[in-house]
Amino acid sequence: MKTWSQIKLTYKQFLEERNLKQPNRRLSALHKIEECLRASYPSFFKGHALFTQVNKSEMKERYEHWKGRNINGAESQVINDFYKLADVSPAK
């Protein structure tokens, strides 16, 4: 398992390697999602980010509720990528 800081650093490298046209869209989404996670799942920032304790679809629903509108494609992809980078099998 990885800490949030490790996942965030790995994610930035992951985006660079993918050579996306607009990586800043995902980085912007990452910052918004991080705000939500700090409010909704503060335990993610203490030790290991325990993505295994939260179902991916639950996280997306919680984010939409926090945001107050539908999740966009970049935000959805960032959350999907979290589960890949955290070395867990994503719950669907």
PyMOL Python script that loads the backbone (N, CA, C, O; Angstrom):
from pymol import cmd

cmd.read_pdbstr("""\
ATOM      1  N   MET A   1       0.831  -1.188   0.000  1.00  0.00           N
ATOM      2  CA  MET A   1       0.000   0.000   0.000  1.00  0.00           C
ATOM      3  C   MET A   1       0.871   1.245   0.000  1.00  0.00           C
ATOM      4  O   MET A   1       2.017   1.233   0.449  1.00  0.00           O
ATOM      5  N   LYS A   2       0.297   2.307  -0.511  1.00  0.00           N
ATOM      6  CA  LYS A   2       1.040   3.555  -0.622  1.00  0.00           C
ATOM      7  C   LYS A   2       0.360   4.658   0.177  1.00  0.00           C
ATOM      8  O   LYS A   2      -0.838   4.600   0.454  1.00  0.00           O
ATOM      9  N   THR A   3       1.142   5.655   0.538  1.00  0.00           N
ATOM     10  CA  THR A   3       0.579   6.834   1.187  1.00  0.00           C
ATOM     11  C   THR A   3      -0.033   7.726   0.121  1.00  0.00           C
ATOM     12  O   THR A   3       0.226   7.555  -1.070  1.00  0.00           O
ATOM     13  N   TRP A   4      -0.848   8.681   0.559  1.00  0.00           N
ATOM     14  CA  TRP A   4      -1.439   9.619  -0.384  1.00  0.00           C
ATOM     15  C   TRP A   4      -0.349  10.373  -1.153  1.00  0.00           C
ATOM     16  O   TRP A   4      -0.448  10.546  -2.368  1.00  0.00           O
ATOM     17  N   SER A   5       0.676  10.814  -0.450  1.00  0.00           N
ATOM     18  CA  SER A   5       1.765  11.551  -1.108  1.00  0.00           C
ATOM     19  C   SER A   5       2.428  10.717  -2.190  1.00  0.00           C
ATOM     20  O   SER A   5       2.753  11.229  -3.261  1.00  0.00           O
ATOM     21  N   GLN A   6       2.629   9.437  -1.917  1.00  0.00           N
ATOM     22  CA  GLN A   6       3.235   8.548  -2.913  1.00  0.00           C
ATOM     23  C   GLN A   6       2.322   8.372  -4.119  1.00  0.00           C
ATOM     24  O   GLN A   6       2.789   8.370  -5.259  1.00  0.00           O
ATOM     25  N   ILE A   7       1.031   8.226  -3.873  1.00  0.00           N
ATOM     26  CA  ILE A   7       0.085   8.056  -4.966  1.00  0.00           C
ATOM     27  C   ILE A   7       0.040   9.320  -5.815  1.00  0.00           C
ATOM     28  O   ILE A   7       0.021   9.246  -7.044  1.00  0.00           O
ATOM     29  N   LYS A   8       0.022  10.467  -5.170  1.00  0.00           N
ATOM     30  CA  LYS A   8      -0.036  11.745  -5.884  1.00  0.00           C
ATOM     31  C   LYS A   8       1.210  11.940  -6.758  1.00  0.00           C
ATOM     32  O   LYS A   8       1.102  12.355  -7.911  1.00  0.00           O
ATOM     33  N   LEU A   9       2.371  11.645  -6.214  1.00  0.00           N
ATOM     34  CA  LEU A   9       3.615  11.757  -6.975  1.00  0.00           C
ATOM     35  C   LEU A   9       3.625  10.762  -8.135  1.00  0.00           C
ATOM     36  O   LEU A   9       3.984  11.110  -9.260  1.00  0.00           O
ATOM     37  N   THR A  10       3.237   9.549  -7.855  1.00  0.00           N
ATOM     38  CA  THR A  10       3.173   8.519  -8.886  1.00  0.00           C
ATOM     39  C   THR A  10       2.193   8.921  -9.975  1.00  0.00           C
ATOM     40  O   THR A  10       2.430   8.666 -11.156  1.00  0.00           O
ATOM     41  N   TYR A  11       1.095   9.548  -9.580  1.00  0.00           N
ATOM     42  CA  TYR A  11       0.089   9.944 -10.558  1.00  0.00           C
ATOM     43  C   TYR A  11       0.627  11.013 -11.509  1.00  0.00           C
ATOM     44  O   TYR A  11       0.377  10.959 -12.713  1.00  0.00           O
ATOM     45  N   LYS A  12       1.351  11.965 -10.977  1.00  0.00           N
ATOM     46  CA  LYS A  12       1.923  13.000 -11.837  1.00  0.00           C
ATOM     47  C   LYS A  12       2.895  12.377 -12.846  1.00  0.00           C
ATOM     48  O   LYS A  12       2.908  12.761 -14.015  1.00  0.00           O
ATOM     49  N   GLN A  13       3.699  11.426 -12.397  1.00  0.00           N
ATOM     50  CA  GLN A  13       4.621  10.725 -13.297  1.00  0.00           C
ATOM     51  C   GLN A  13       3.841   9.891 -14.318  1.00  0.00           C
ATOM     52  O   GLN A  13       4.198   9.843 -15.495  1.00  0.00           O
ATOM     53  N   PHE A  14       2.789   9.248 -13.860  1.00  0.00           N
ATOM     54  CA  PHE A  14       1.921   8.437 -14.714  1.00  0.00           C
ATOM     55  C   PHE A  14       1.357   9.288 -15.848  1.00  0.00           C
ATOM     56  O   PHE A  14       1.325   8.849 -16.997  1.00  0.00           O
ATOM     57  N   LEU A  15       0.910  10.504 -15.528  1.00  0.00           N
ATOM     58  CA  LEU A  15       0.360  11.395 -16.551  1.00  0.00           C
ATOM     59  C   LEU A  15       1.428  11.812 -17.557  1.00  0.00           C
ATOM     60  O   LEU A  15       1.165  11.877 -18.758  1.00  0.00           O
ATOM     61  N   GLU A  16       2.618  12.091 -17.071  1.00  0.00           N
ATOM     62  CA  GLU A  16       3.721  12.478 -17.962  1.00  0.00           C
ATOM     63  C   GLU A  16       4.039  11.343 -18.941  1.00  0.00           C
ATOM     64  O   GLU A  16       4.271  11.585 -20.125  1.00  0.00           O
ATOM     65  N   GLU A  17       4.049  10.119 -18.443  1.00  0.00           N
ATOM     66  CA  GLU A  17       4.362   8.956 -19.281  1.00  0.00           C
ATOM     67  C   GLU A  17       3.286   8.705 -20.329  1.00  0.00           C
ATOM     68  O   GLU A  17       3.583   8.216 -21.420  1.00  0.00           O
ATOM     69  N   ARG A  18       2.045   9.035 -20.009  1.00  0.00           N
ATOM     70  CA  ARG A  18       0.936   8.794 -20.944  1.00  0.00           C
ATOM     71  C   ARG A  18       0.914   9.818 -22.058  1.00  0.00           C
ATOM     72  O   ARG A  18       0.247   9.615 -23.073  1.00  0.00           O
ATOM     73  N   ASN A  19       1.627  10.905 -21.887  1.00  0.00           N
ATOM     74  CA  ASN A  19       1.761  11.917 -22.928  1.00  0.00           C
ATOM     75  C   ASN A  19       0.402  12.429 -23.414  1.00  0.00           C
ATOM     76  O   ASN A  19       0.145  12.495 -24.616  1.00  0.00           O
ATOM     77  N   LEU A  20      -0.455  12.787 -22.468  1.00  0.00           N
ATOM     78  CA  LEU A  20      -1.780  13.292 -22.789  1.00  0.00           C
ATOM     79  C   LEU A  20      -1.699  14.695 -23.380  1.00  0.00           C
ATOM     80  O   LEU A  20      -0.755  15.438 -23.115  1.00  0.00           O
ATOM     81  N   LYS A  21      -2.696  15.045 -24.180  1.00  0.00           N
ATOM     82  CA  LYS A  21      -2.727  16.377 -24.780  1.00  0.00           C
ATOM     83  C   LYS A  21      -2.928  17.454 -23.720  1.00  0.00           C
ATOM     84  O   LYS A  21      -2.318  18.521 -23.793  1.00  0.00           O
ATOM     85  N   GLN A  22      -3.781  17.179 -22.737  1.00  0.00           N
ATOM     86  CA  GLN A  22      -4.096  18.157 -21.707  1.00  0.00           C
ATOM     87  C   GLN A  22      -3.981  17.548 -20.316  1.00  0.00           C
ATOM     88  O   GLN A  22      -4.994  17.349 -19.645  1.00  0.00           O
ATOM     89  N   PRO A  23      -2.771  17.251 -19.878  1.00  0.00           N
ATOM     90  CA  PRO A  23      -2.622  16.645 -18.549  1.00  0.00           C
ATOM     91  C   PRO A  23      -3.078  17.574 -17.428  1.00  0.00           C
ATOM     92  O   PRO A  23      -3.407  17.110 -16.336  1.00  0.00           O
ATOM     93  N   ASN A  24      -3.101  18.874 -17.687  1.00  0.00           N
ATOM     94  CA  ASN A  24      -3.520  19.816 -16.645  1.00  0.00           C
ATOM     95  C   ASN A  24      -4.978  19.639 -16.252  1.00  0.00           C
ATOM     96  O   ASN A  24      -5.363  19.985 -15.135  1.00  0.00           O
ATOM     97  N   ARG A  25      -5.795  19.103 -17.155  1.00  0.00           N
ATOM     98  CA  ARG A  25      -7.194  18.826 -16.807  1.00  0.00           C
ATOM     99  C   ARG A  25      -7.256  17.776 -15.701  1.00  0.00           C
ATOM    100  O   ARG A  25      -8.043  17.893 -14.761  1.00  0.00           O
ATOM    101  N   ARG A  26      -6.425  16.758 -15.824  1.00  0.00           N
ATOM    102  CA  ARG A  26      -6.415  15.709 -14.807  1.00  0.00           C
ATOM    103  C   ARG A  26      -5.795  16.220 -13.504  1.00  0.00           C
ATOM    104  O   ARG A  26      -6.249  15.865 -12.416  1.00  0.00           O
ATOM    105  N   LEU A  27      -4.764  17.048 -13.617  1.00  0.00           N
ATOM    106  CA  LEU A  27      -4.146  17.602 -12.412  1.00  0.00           C
ATOM    107  C   LEU A  27      -5.119  18.527 -11.687  1.00  0.00           C
ATOM    108  O   LEU A  27      -5.161  18.542 -10.456  1.00  0.00           O
ATOM    109  N   SER A  28      -5.888  19.286 -12.430  1.00  0.00           N
ATOM    110  CA  SER A  28      -6.911  20.139 -11.828  1.00  0.00           C
ATOM    111  C   SER A  28      -7.967  19.281 -11.128  1.00  0.00           C
ATOM    112  O   SER A  28      -8.385  19.584 -10.011  1.00  0.00           O
ATOM    113  N   ALA A  29      -8.386  18.219 -11.792  1.00  0.00           N
ATOM    114  CA  ALA A  29      -9.347  17.289 -11.196  1.00  0.00           C
ATOM    115  C   ALA A  29      -8.756  16.651  -9.943  1.00  0.00           C
ATOM    116  O   ALA A  29      -9.457  16.468  -8.948  1.00  0.00           O
ATOM    117  N   LEU A  30      -7.485  16.317  -9.989  1.00  0.00           N
ATOM    118  CA  LEU A  30      -6.801  15.726  -8.836  1.00  0.00           C
ATOM    119  C   LEU A  30      -6.891  16.651  -7.626  1.00  0.00           C
ATOM    120  O   LEU A  30      -7.163  16.188  -6.518  1.00  0.00           O
ATOM    121  N   HIS A  31      -6.668  17.941  -7.818  1.00  0.00           N
ATOM    122  CA  HIS A  31      -6.707  18.886  -6.702  1.00  0.00           C
ATOM    123  C   HIS A  31      -8.115  19.013  -6.130  1.00  0.00           C
ATOM    124  O   HIS A  31      -8.281  19.108  -4.914  1.00  0.00           O
ATOM    125  N   LYS A  32      -9.131  19.017  -6.993  1.00  0.00           N
ATOM    126  CA  LYS A  32     -10.512  19.093  -6.523  1.00  0.00           C
ATOM    127  C   LYS A  32     -10.888  17.834  -5.745  1.00  0.00           C
ATOM    128  O   LYS A  32     -11.527  17.902  -4.696  1.00  0.00           O
ATOM    129  N   ILE A  33     -10.485  16.702  -6.273  1.00  0.00           N
ATOM    130  CA  ILE A  33     -10.795  15.431  -5.610  1.00  0.00           C
ATOM    131  C   ILE A  33     -10.074  15.351  -4.269  1.00  0.00           C
ATOM    132  O   ILE A  33     -10.623  14.843  -3.291  1.00  0.00           O
ATOM    133  N   GLU A  34      -8.853  15.851  -4.228  1.00  0.00           N
ATOM    134  CA  GLU A  34      -8.096  15.838  -2.980  1.00  0.00           C
ATOM    135  C   GLU A  34      -8.826  16.645  -1.895  1.00  0.00           C
ATOM    136  O   GLU A  34      -8.850  16.234  -0.735  1.00  0.00           O
ATOM    137  N   GLU A  35      -9.413  17.776  -2.259  1.00  0.00           N
ATOM    138  CA  GLU A  35     -10.184  18.568  -1.299  1.00  0.00           C
ATOM    139  C   GLU A  35     -11.340  17.754  -0.737  1.00  0.00           C
ATOM    140  O   GLU A  35     -11.583  17.760   0.470  1.00  0.00           O
ATOM    141  N   CYS A  36     -12.047  17.060  -1.607  1.00  0.00           N
ATOM    142  CA  CYS A  36     -13.159  16.225  -1.180  1.00  0.00           C
ATOM    143  C   CYS A  36     -12.692  15.088  -0.279  1.00  0.00           C
ATOM    144  O   CYS A  36     -13.308  14.804   0.748  1.00  0.00           O
ATOM    145  N   LEU A  37     -11.603  14.445  -0.670  1.00  0.00           N
ATOM    146  CA  LEU A  37     -11.081  13.342   0.127  1.00  0.00           C
ATOM    147  C   LEU A  37     -10.666  13.804   1.520  1.00  0.00           C
ATOM    148  O   LEU A  37     -10.889  13.098   2.504  1.00  0.00           O
ATOM    149  N   ARG A  38     -10.068  14.977   1.604  1.00  0.00           N
ATOM    150  CA  ARG A  38      -9.668  15.513   2.917  1.00  0.00           C
ATOM    151  C   ARG A  38     -10.880  15.723   3.812  1.00  0.00           C
ATOM    152  O   ARG A  38     -10.809  15.503   5.021  1.00  0.00           O
ATOM    153  N   ALA A  39     -12.004  16.152   3.216  1.00  0.00           N
ATOM    154  CA  ALA A  39     -13.225  16.375   3.988  1.00  0.00           C
ATOM    155  C   ALA A  39     -13.961  15.068   4.293  1.00  0.00           C
ATOM    156  O   ALA A  39     -14.498  14.894   5.388  1.00  0.00           O
ATOM    157  N   SER A  40     -13.984  14.154   3.325  1.00  0.00           N
ATOM    158  CA  SER A  40     -14.791  12.941   3.443  1.00  0.00           C
ATOM    159  C   SER A  40     -14.048  11.738   4.016  1.00  0.00           C
ATOM    160  O   SER A  40     -14.637  10.915   4.717  1.00  0.00           O
ATOM    161  N   TYR A  41     -12.758  11.639   3.717  1.00  0.00           N
ATOM    162  CA  TYR A  41     -11.960  10.482   4.130  1.00  0.00           C
ATOM    163  C   TYR A  41     -10.629  10.947   4.717  1.00  0.00           C
ATOM    164  O   TYR A  41      -9.578  10.671   4.138  1.00  0.00           O
ATOM    165  N   PRO A  42     -10.647  11.639   5.842  1.00  0.00           N
ATOM    166  CA  PRO A  42      -9.387  12.168   6.389  1.00  0.00           C
ATOM    167  C   PRO A  42      -8.357  11.077   6.698  1.00  0.00           C
ATOM    168  O   PRO A  42      -7.161  11.358   6.763  1.00  0.00           O
ATOM    169  N   SER A  43      -8.807   9.852   6.886  1.00  0.00           N
ATOM    170  CA  SER A  43      -7.867   8.758   7.187  1.00  0.00           C
ATOM    171  C   SER A  43      -6.936   8.472   6.014  1.00  0.00           C
ATOM    172  O   SER A  43      -5.876   7.877   6.209  1.00  0.00           O
ATOM    173  N   PHE A  44      -7.309   8.883   4.788  1.00  0.00           N
ATOM    174  CA  PHE A  44      -6.444   8.679   3.627  1.00  0.00           C
ATOM    175  C   PHE A  44      -5.123   9.429   3.766  1.00  0.00           C
ATOM    176  O   PHE A  44      -4.136   9.076   3.120  1.00  0.00           O
ATOM    177  N   PHE A  45      -5.101  10.442   4.590  1.00  0.00           N
ATOM    178  CA  PHE A  45      -3.933  11.299   4.707  1.00  0.00           C
ATOM    179  C   PHE A  45      -3.112  10.998   5.956  1.00  0.00           C
ATOM    180  O   PHE A  45      -2.151  11.700   6.270  1.00  0.00           O
ATOM    181  N   LYS A  46      -3.508   9.944   6.661  1.00  0.00           N
ATOM    182  CA  LYS A  46      -2.785   9.501   7.855  1.00  0.00           C
ATOM    183  C   LYS A  46      -2.279   8.094   7.581  1.00  0.00           C
ATOM    184  O   LYS A  46      -3.025   7.125   7.718  1.00  0.00           O
ATOM    185  N   GLY A  47      -1.046   7.984   7.204  1.00  0.00           N
ATOM    186  CA  GLY A  47      -0.496   6.672   6.872  1.00  0.00           C
ATOM    187  C   GLY A  47      -0.839   6.305   5.443  1.00  0.00           C
ATOM    188  O   GLY A  47      -0.725   7.131   4.538  1.00  0.00           O
ATOM    189  N   HIS A  48      -1.258   5.073   5.240  1.00  0.00           N
ATOM    190  CA  HIS A  48      -1.548   4.576   3.898  1.00  0.00           C
ATOM    191  C   HIS A  48      -2.933   5.019   3.439  1.00  0.00           C
ATOM    192  O   HIS A  48      -3.884   5.038   4.220  1.00  0.00           O
ATOM    193  N   ALA A  49      -3.029   5.370   2.174  1.00  0.00           N
ATOM    194  CA  ALA A  49      -4.322   5.706   1.574  1.00  0.00           C
ATOM    195  C   ALA A  49      -5.073   4.399   1.377  1.00  0.00           C
ATOM    196  O   ALA A  49      -4.735   3.610   0.495  1.00  0.00           O
ATOM    197  N   LEU A  50      -6.074   4.173   2.184  1.00  0.00           N
ATOM    198  CA  LEU A  50      -6.738   2.878   2.224  1.00  0.00           C
ATOM    199  C   LEU A  50      -7.915   2.809   1.257  1.00  0.00           C
ATOM    200  O   LEU A  50      -9.078   2.795   1.659  1.00  0.00           O
ATOM    201  N   PHE A  51      -7.578   2.767  -0.014  1.00  0.00           N
ATOM    202  CA  PHE A  51      -8.607   2.682  -1.031  1.00  0.00           C
ATOM    203  C   PHE A  51      -9.367   1.363  -0.939  1.00  0.00           C
ATOM    204  O   PHE A  51     -10.477   1.256  -1.461  1.00  0.00           O
ATOM    205  N   THR A  52      -8.793   0.365  -0.290  1.00  0.00           N
ATOM    206  CA  THR A  52      -9.480  -0.917  -0.139  1.00  0.00           C
ATOM    207  C   THR A  52     -10.689  -0.791   0.776  1.00  0.00           C
ATOM    208  O   THR A  52     -11.580  -1.640   0.741  1.00  0.00           O
ATOM    209  N   GLN A  53     -10.733   0.256   1.596  1.00  0.00           N
ATOM    210  CA  GLN A  53     -11.848   0.424   2.523  1.00  0.00           C
ATOM    211  C   GLN A  53     -13.018   1.179   1.915  1.00  0.00           C
ATOM    212  O   GLN A  53     -14.082   1.275   2.527  1.00  0.00           O
ATOM    213  N   VAL A  54     -12.832   1.710   0.726  1.00  0.00           N
ATOM    214  CA  VAL A  54     -13.886   2.490   0.081  1.00  0.00           C
ATOM    215  C   VAL A  54     -14.122   1.957  -1.323  1.00  0.00           C
ATOM    216  O   VAL A  54     -13.197   1.850  -2.128  1.00  0.00           O
ATOM    217  N   ASN A  55     -15.354   1.630  -1.594  1.00  0.00           N
ATOM    218  CA  ASN A  55     -15.756   1.165  -2.906  1.00  0.00           C
ATOM    219  C   ASN A  55     -15.598   2.307  -3.906  1.00  0.00           C
ATOM    220  O   ASN A  55     -15.956   3.447  -3.608  1.00  0.00           O
ATOM    221  N   LYS A  56     -15.074   2.011  -5.069  1.00  0.00           N
ATOM    222  CA  LYS A  56     -14.821   3.043  -6.077  1.00  0.00           C
ATOM    223  C   LYS A  56     -16.096   3.797  -6.450  1.00  0.00           C
ATOM    224  O   LYS A  56     -16.072   5.024  -6.546  1.00  0.00           O
ATOM    225  N   SER A  57     -17.197   3.098  -6.660  1.00  0.00           N
ATOM    226  CA  SER A  57     -18.434   3.782  -7.028  1.00  0.00           C
ATOM    227  C   SER A  57     -18.946   4.640  -5.873  1.00  0.00           C
ATOM    228  O   SER A  57     -19.532   5.698  -6.101  1.00  0.00           O
ATOM    229  N   GLU A  58     -18.729   4.192  -4.636  1.00  0.00           N
ATOM    230  CA  GLU A  58     -19.100   4.997  -3.467  1.00  0.00           C
ATOM    231  C   GLU A  58     -18.284   6.288  -3.440  1.00  0.00           C
ATOM    232  O   GLU A  58     -18.810   7.362  -3.148  1.00  0.00           O
ATOM    233  N   MET A  59     -17.008   6.169  -3.746  1.00  0.00           N
ATOM    234  CA  MET A  59     -16.152   7.350  -3.754  1.00  0.00           C
ATOM    235  C   MET A  59     -16.626   8.334  -4.819  1.00  0.00           C
ATOM    236  O   MET A  59     -16.665   9.540  -4.575  1.00  0.00           O
ATOM    237  N   LYS A  60     -16.983   7.833  -5.988  1.00  0.00           N
ATOM    238  CA  LYS A  60     -17.470   8.710  -7.052  1.00  0.00           C
ATOM    239  C   LYS A  60     -18.778   9.385  -6.647  1.00  0.00           C
ATOM    240  O   LYS A  60     -18.970  10.576  -6.892  1.00  0.00           O
ATOM    241  N   GLU A  61     -19.677   8.621  -6.026  1.00  0.00           N
ATOM    242  CA  GLU A  61     -20.939   9.192  -5.568  1.00  0.00           C
ATOM    243  C   GLU A  61     -20.707  10.243  -4.493  1.00  0.00           C
ATOM    244  O   GLU A  61     -21.338  11.299  -4.515  1.00  0.00           O
ATOM    245  N   ARG A  62     -19.819   9.969  -3.565  1.00  0.00           N
ATOM    246  CA  ARG A  62     -19.511  10.927  -2.498  1.00  0.00           C
ATOM    247  C   ARG A  62     -18.925  12.197  -3.098  1.00  0.00           C
ATOM    248  O   ARG A  62     -19.259  13.301  -2.669  1.00  0.00           O
ATOM    249  N   TYR A  63     -18.050  12.042  -4.089  1.00  0.00           N
ATOM    250  CA  TYR A  63     -17.453  13.203  -4.730  1.00  0.00           C
ATOM    251  C   TYR A  63     -18.524  14.040  -5.438  1.00  0.00           C
ATOM    252  O   TYR A  63     -18.530  15.266  -5.326  1.00  0.00           O
ATOM    253  N   GLU A  64     -19.426  13.376  -6.163  1.00  0.00           N
ATOM    254  CA  GLU A  64     -20.500  14.108  -6.844  1.00  0.00           C
ATOM    255  C   GLU A  64     -21.356  14.877  -5.843  1.00  0.00           C
ATOM    256  O   GLU A  64     -21.720  16.029  -6.081  1.00  0.00           O
ATOM    257  N   HIS A  65     -21.671  14.242  -4.738  1.00  0.00           N
ATOM    258  CA  HIS A  65     -22.476  14.902  -3.704  1.00  0.00           C
ATOM    259  C   HIS A  65     -21.722  16.107  -3.140  1.00  0.00           C
ATOM    260  O   HIS A  65     -22.305  17.178  -2.967  1.00  0.00           O
ATOM    261  N   TRP A  66     -20.449  15.940  -2.858  1.00  0.00           N
ATOM    262  CA  TRP A  66     -19.616  17.025  -2.323  1.00  0.00           C
ATOM    263  C   TRP A  66     -19.517  18.164  -3.338  1.00  0.00           C
ATOM    264  O   TRP A  66     -19.598  19.339  -2.980  1.00  0.00           O
ATOM    265  N   LYS A  67     -19.342  17.802  -4.596  1.00  0.00           N
ATOM    266  CA  LYS A  67     -19.169  18.778  -5.671  1.00  0.00           C
ATOM    267  C   LYS A  67     -20.479  19.497  -5.990  1.00  0.00           C
ATOM    268  O   LYS A  67     -20.472  20.675  -6.346  1.00  0.00           O
ATOM    269  N   GLY A  68     -21.596  18.793  -5.864  1.00  0.00           N
ATOM    270  CA  GLY A  68     -22.898  19.376  -6.135  1.00  0.00           C
ATOM    271  C   GLY A  68     -23.359  19.260  -7.572  1.00  0.00           C
ATOM    272  O   GLY A  68     -24.371  19.847  -7.951  1.00  0.00           O
ATOM    273  N   ARG A  69     -22.630  18.512  -8.368  1.00  0.00           N
ATOM    274  CA  ARG A  69     -23.039  18.250  -9.753  1.00  0.00           C
ATOM    275  C   ARG A  69     -22.340  16.983 -10.240  1.00  0.00           C
ATOM    276  O   ARG A  69     -21.518  16.397  -9.535  1.00  0.00           O
ATOM    277  N   ASN A  70     -22.682  16.577 -11.449  1.00  0.00           N
ATOM    278  CA  ASN A  70     -22.137  15.327 -11.985  1.00  0.00           C
ATOM    279  C   ASN A  70     -20.623  15.373 -12.125  1.00  0.00           C
ATOM    280  O   ASN A  70     -20.022  16.414 -12.388  1.00  0.00           O
ATOM    281  N   ILE A  71     -20.041  14.210 -11.941  1.00  0.00           N
ATOM    282  CA  ILE A  71     -18.601  14.038 -12.102  1.00  0.00           C
ATOM    283  C   ILE A  71     -18.277  14.123 -13.602  1.00  0.00           C
ATOM    284  O   ILE A  71     -19.030  13.608 -14.428  1.00  0.00           O
ATOM    285  N   ASN A  72     -17.171  14.764 -13.948  1.00  0.00           N
ATOM    286  CA  ASN A  72     -16.803  14.838 -15.370  1.00  0.00           C
ATOM    287  C   ASN A  72     -15.822  13.712 -15.706  1.00  0.00           C
ATOM    288  O   ASN A  72     -15.382  12.971 -14.827  1.00  0.00           O
ATOM    289  N   GLY A  73     -15.494  13.600 -16.977  1.00  0.00           N
ATOM    290  CA  GLY A  73     -14.639  12.508 -17.446  1.00  0.00           C
ATOM    291  C   GLY A  73     -13.258  12.506 -16.826  1.00  0.00           C
ATOM    292  O   GLY A  73     -12.741  11.446 -16.475  1.00  0.00           O
ATOM    293  N   ALA A  74     -12.648  13.679 -16.683  1.00  0.00           N
ATOM    294  CA  ALA A  74     -11.310  13.759 -16.089  1.00  0.00           C
ATOM    295  C   ALA A  74     -11.346  13.317 -14.635  1.00  0.00           C
ATOM    296  O   ALA A  74     -10.465  12.587 -14.181  1.00  0.00           O
ATOM    297  N   GLU A  75     -12.372  13.761 -13.901  1.00  0.00           N
ATOM    298  CA  GLU A  75     -12.487  13.385 -12.486  1.00  0.00           C
ATOM    299  C   GLU A  75     -12.710  11.885 -12.330  1.00  0.00           C
ATOM    300  O   GLU A  75     -12.115  11.248 -11.460  1.00  0.00           O
ATOM    301  N   SER A  76     -13.559  11.335 -13.165  1.00  0.00           N
ATOM    302  CA  SER A  76     -13.814   9.900 -13.120  1.00  0.00           C
ATOM    303  C   SER A  76     -12.537   9.115 -13.399  1.00  0.00           C
ATOM    304  O   SER A  76     -12.251   8.127 -12.724  1.00  0.00           O
ATOM    305  N   GLN A  77     -11.776   9.554 -14.387  1.00  0.00           N
ATOM    306  CA  GLN A  77     -10.543   8.857 -14.736  1.00  0.00           C
ATOM    307  C   GLN A  77      -9.509   8.968 -13.623  1.00  0.00           C
ATOM    308  O   GLN A  77      -8.782   8.009 -13.361  1.00  0.00           O
ATOM    309  N   VAL A  78      -9.432  10.111 -12.972  1.00  0.00           N
ATOM    310  CA  VAL A  78      -8.490  10.280 -11.863  1.00  0.00           C
ATOM    311  C   VAL A  78      -8.818   9.278 -10.757  1.00  0.00           C
ATOM    312  O   VAL A  78      -7.922   8.622 -10.225  1.00  0.00           O
ATOM    313  N   ILE A  79     -10.094   9.159 -10.412  1.00  0.00           N
ATOM    314  CA  ILE A  79     -10.485   8.207  -9.367  1.00  0.00           C
ATOM    315  C   ILE A  79     -10.170   6.780  -9.811  1.00  0.00           C
ATOM    316  O   ILE A  79      -9.651   5.995  -9.018  1.00  0.00           O
ATOM    317  N   ASN A  80     -10.471   6.434 -11.052  1.00  0.00           N
ATOM    318  CA  ASN A  80     -10.135   5.093 -11.560  1.00  0.00           C
ATOM    319  C   ASN A  80      -8.634   4.840 -11.438  1.00  0.00           C
ATOM    320  O   ASN A  80      -8.207   3.762 -11.025  1.00  0.00           O
ATOM    321  N   ASP A  81      -7.844   5.844 -11.800  1.00  0.00           N
ATOM    322  CA  ASP A  81      -6.391   5.696 -11.754  1.00  0.00           C
ATOM    323  C   ASP A  81      -5.875   5.546 -10.327  1.00  0.00           C
ATOM    324  O   ASP A  81      -4.878   4.860 -10.100  1.00  0.00           O
ATOM    325  N   PHE A  82      -6.546   6.184  -9.357  1.00  0.00           N
ATOM    326  CA  PHE A  82      -6.130   6.042  -7.957  1.00  0.00           C
ATOM    327  C   PHE A  82      -6.076   4.568  -7.566  1.00  0.00           C
ATOM    328  O   PHE A  82      -5.126   4.116  -6.927  1.00  0.00           O
ATOM    329  N   TYR A  83      -7.097   3.838  -7.955  1.00  0.00           N
ATOM    330  CA  TYR A  83      -7.164   2.428  -7.569  1.00  0.00           C
ATOM    331  C   TYR A  83      -6.063   1.621  -8.237  1.00  0.00           C
ATOM    332  O   TYR A  83      -5.540   0.674  -7.650  1.00  0.00           O
ATOM    333  N   LYS A  84      -5.714   1.986  -9.449  1.00  0.00           N
ATOM    334  CA  LYS A  84      -4.602   1.302 -10.129  1.00  0.00           C
ATOM    335  C   LYS A  84      -3.290   1.604  -9.422  1.00  0.00           C
ATOM    336  O   LYS A  84      -2.500   0.701  -9.149  1.00  0.00           O
ATOM    337  N   LEU A  85      -3.065   2.868  -9.132  1.00  0.00           N
ATOM    338  CA  LEU A  85      -1.782   3.296  -8.565  1.00  0.00           C
ATOM    339  C   LEU A  85      -1.623   2.931  -7.089  1.00  0.00           C
ATOM    340  O   LEU A  85      -0.504   2.859  -6.581  1.00  0.00           O
ATOM    341  N   ALA A  86      -2.726   2.706  -6.416  1.00  0.00           N
ATOM    342  CA  ALA A  86      -2.654   2.342  -5.006  1.00  0.00           C
ATOM    343  C   ALA A  86      -2.398   0.848  -4.817  1.00  0.00           C
ATOM    344  O   ALA A  86      -2.345   0.359  -3.689  1.00  0.00           O
ATOM    345  N   ASP A  87      -2.243   0.138  -5.912  1.00  0.00           N
ATOM    346  CA  ASP A  87      -1.970  -1.301  -5.869  1.00  0.00           C
ATOM    347  C   ASP A  87      -3.072  -2.089  -5.173  1.00  0.00           C
ATOM    348  O   ASP A  87      -2.810  -2.967  -4.351  1.00  0.00           O
ATOM    349  N   VAL A  88      -4.308  -1.756  -5.522  1.00  0.00           N
ATOM    350  CA  VAL A  88      -5.430  -2.520  -4.992  1.00  0.00           C
ATOM    351  C   VAL A  88      -6.308  -2.951  -6.146  1.00  0.00           C
ATOM    352  O   VAL A  88      -6.263  -2.368  -7.229  1.00  0.00           O
ATOM    353  N   SER A  89      -7.094  -3.963  -5.908  1.00  0.00           N
ATOM    354  CA  SER A  89      -8.083  -4.360  -6.887  1.00  0.00           C
ATOM    355  C   SER A  89      -9.278  -3.450  -6.677  1.00  0.00           C
ATOM    356  O   SER A  89      -9.848  -3.437  -5.586  1.00  0.00           O
ATOM    357  N   PRO A  90      -9.675  -2.693  -7.685  1.00  0.00           N
ATOM    358  CA  PRO A  90     -10.770  -1.755  -7.488  1.00  0.00           C
ATOM    359  C   PRO A  90     -12.100  -2.467  -7.287  1.00  0.00           C
ATOM    360  O   PRO A  90     -12.419  -3.431  -7.983  1.00  0.00           O
ATOM    361  N   ALA A  91     -12.853  -1.981  -6.339  1.00  0.00           N
ATOM    362  CA  ALA A  91     -14.206  -2.483  -6.134  1.00  0.00           C
ATOM    363  C   ALA A  91     -15.124  -1.725  -7.080  1.00  0.00           C
ATOM    364  O   ALA A  91     -15.024  -0.502  -7.181  1.00  0.00           O
ATOM    365  N   LYS A  92     -15.985  -2.401  -7.750  1.00  0.00           N
ATOM    366  CA  LYS A  92     -16.846  -1.725  -8.726  1.00  0.00           C
ATOM    367  C   LYS A  92     -18.243  -1.575  -8.235  1.00  0.00           C
ATOM    368  O   LYS A  92     -19.089  -1.027  -8.941  1.00  0.00           O
TER     369      LYS A  92
END
""", "prot")
cmd.dss("prot")
cmd.show_as("cartoon", "prot")
cmd.util.cbc("prot")
cmd.orient("prot")
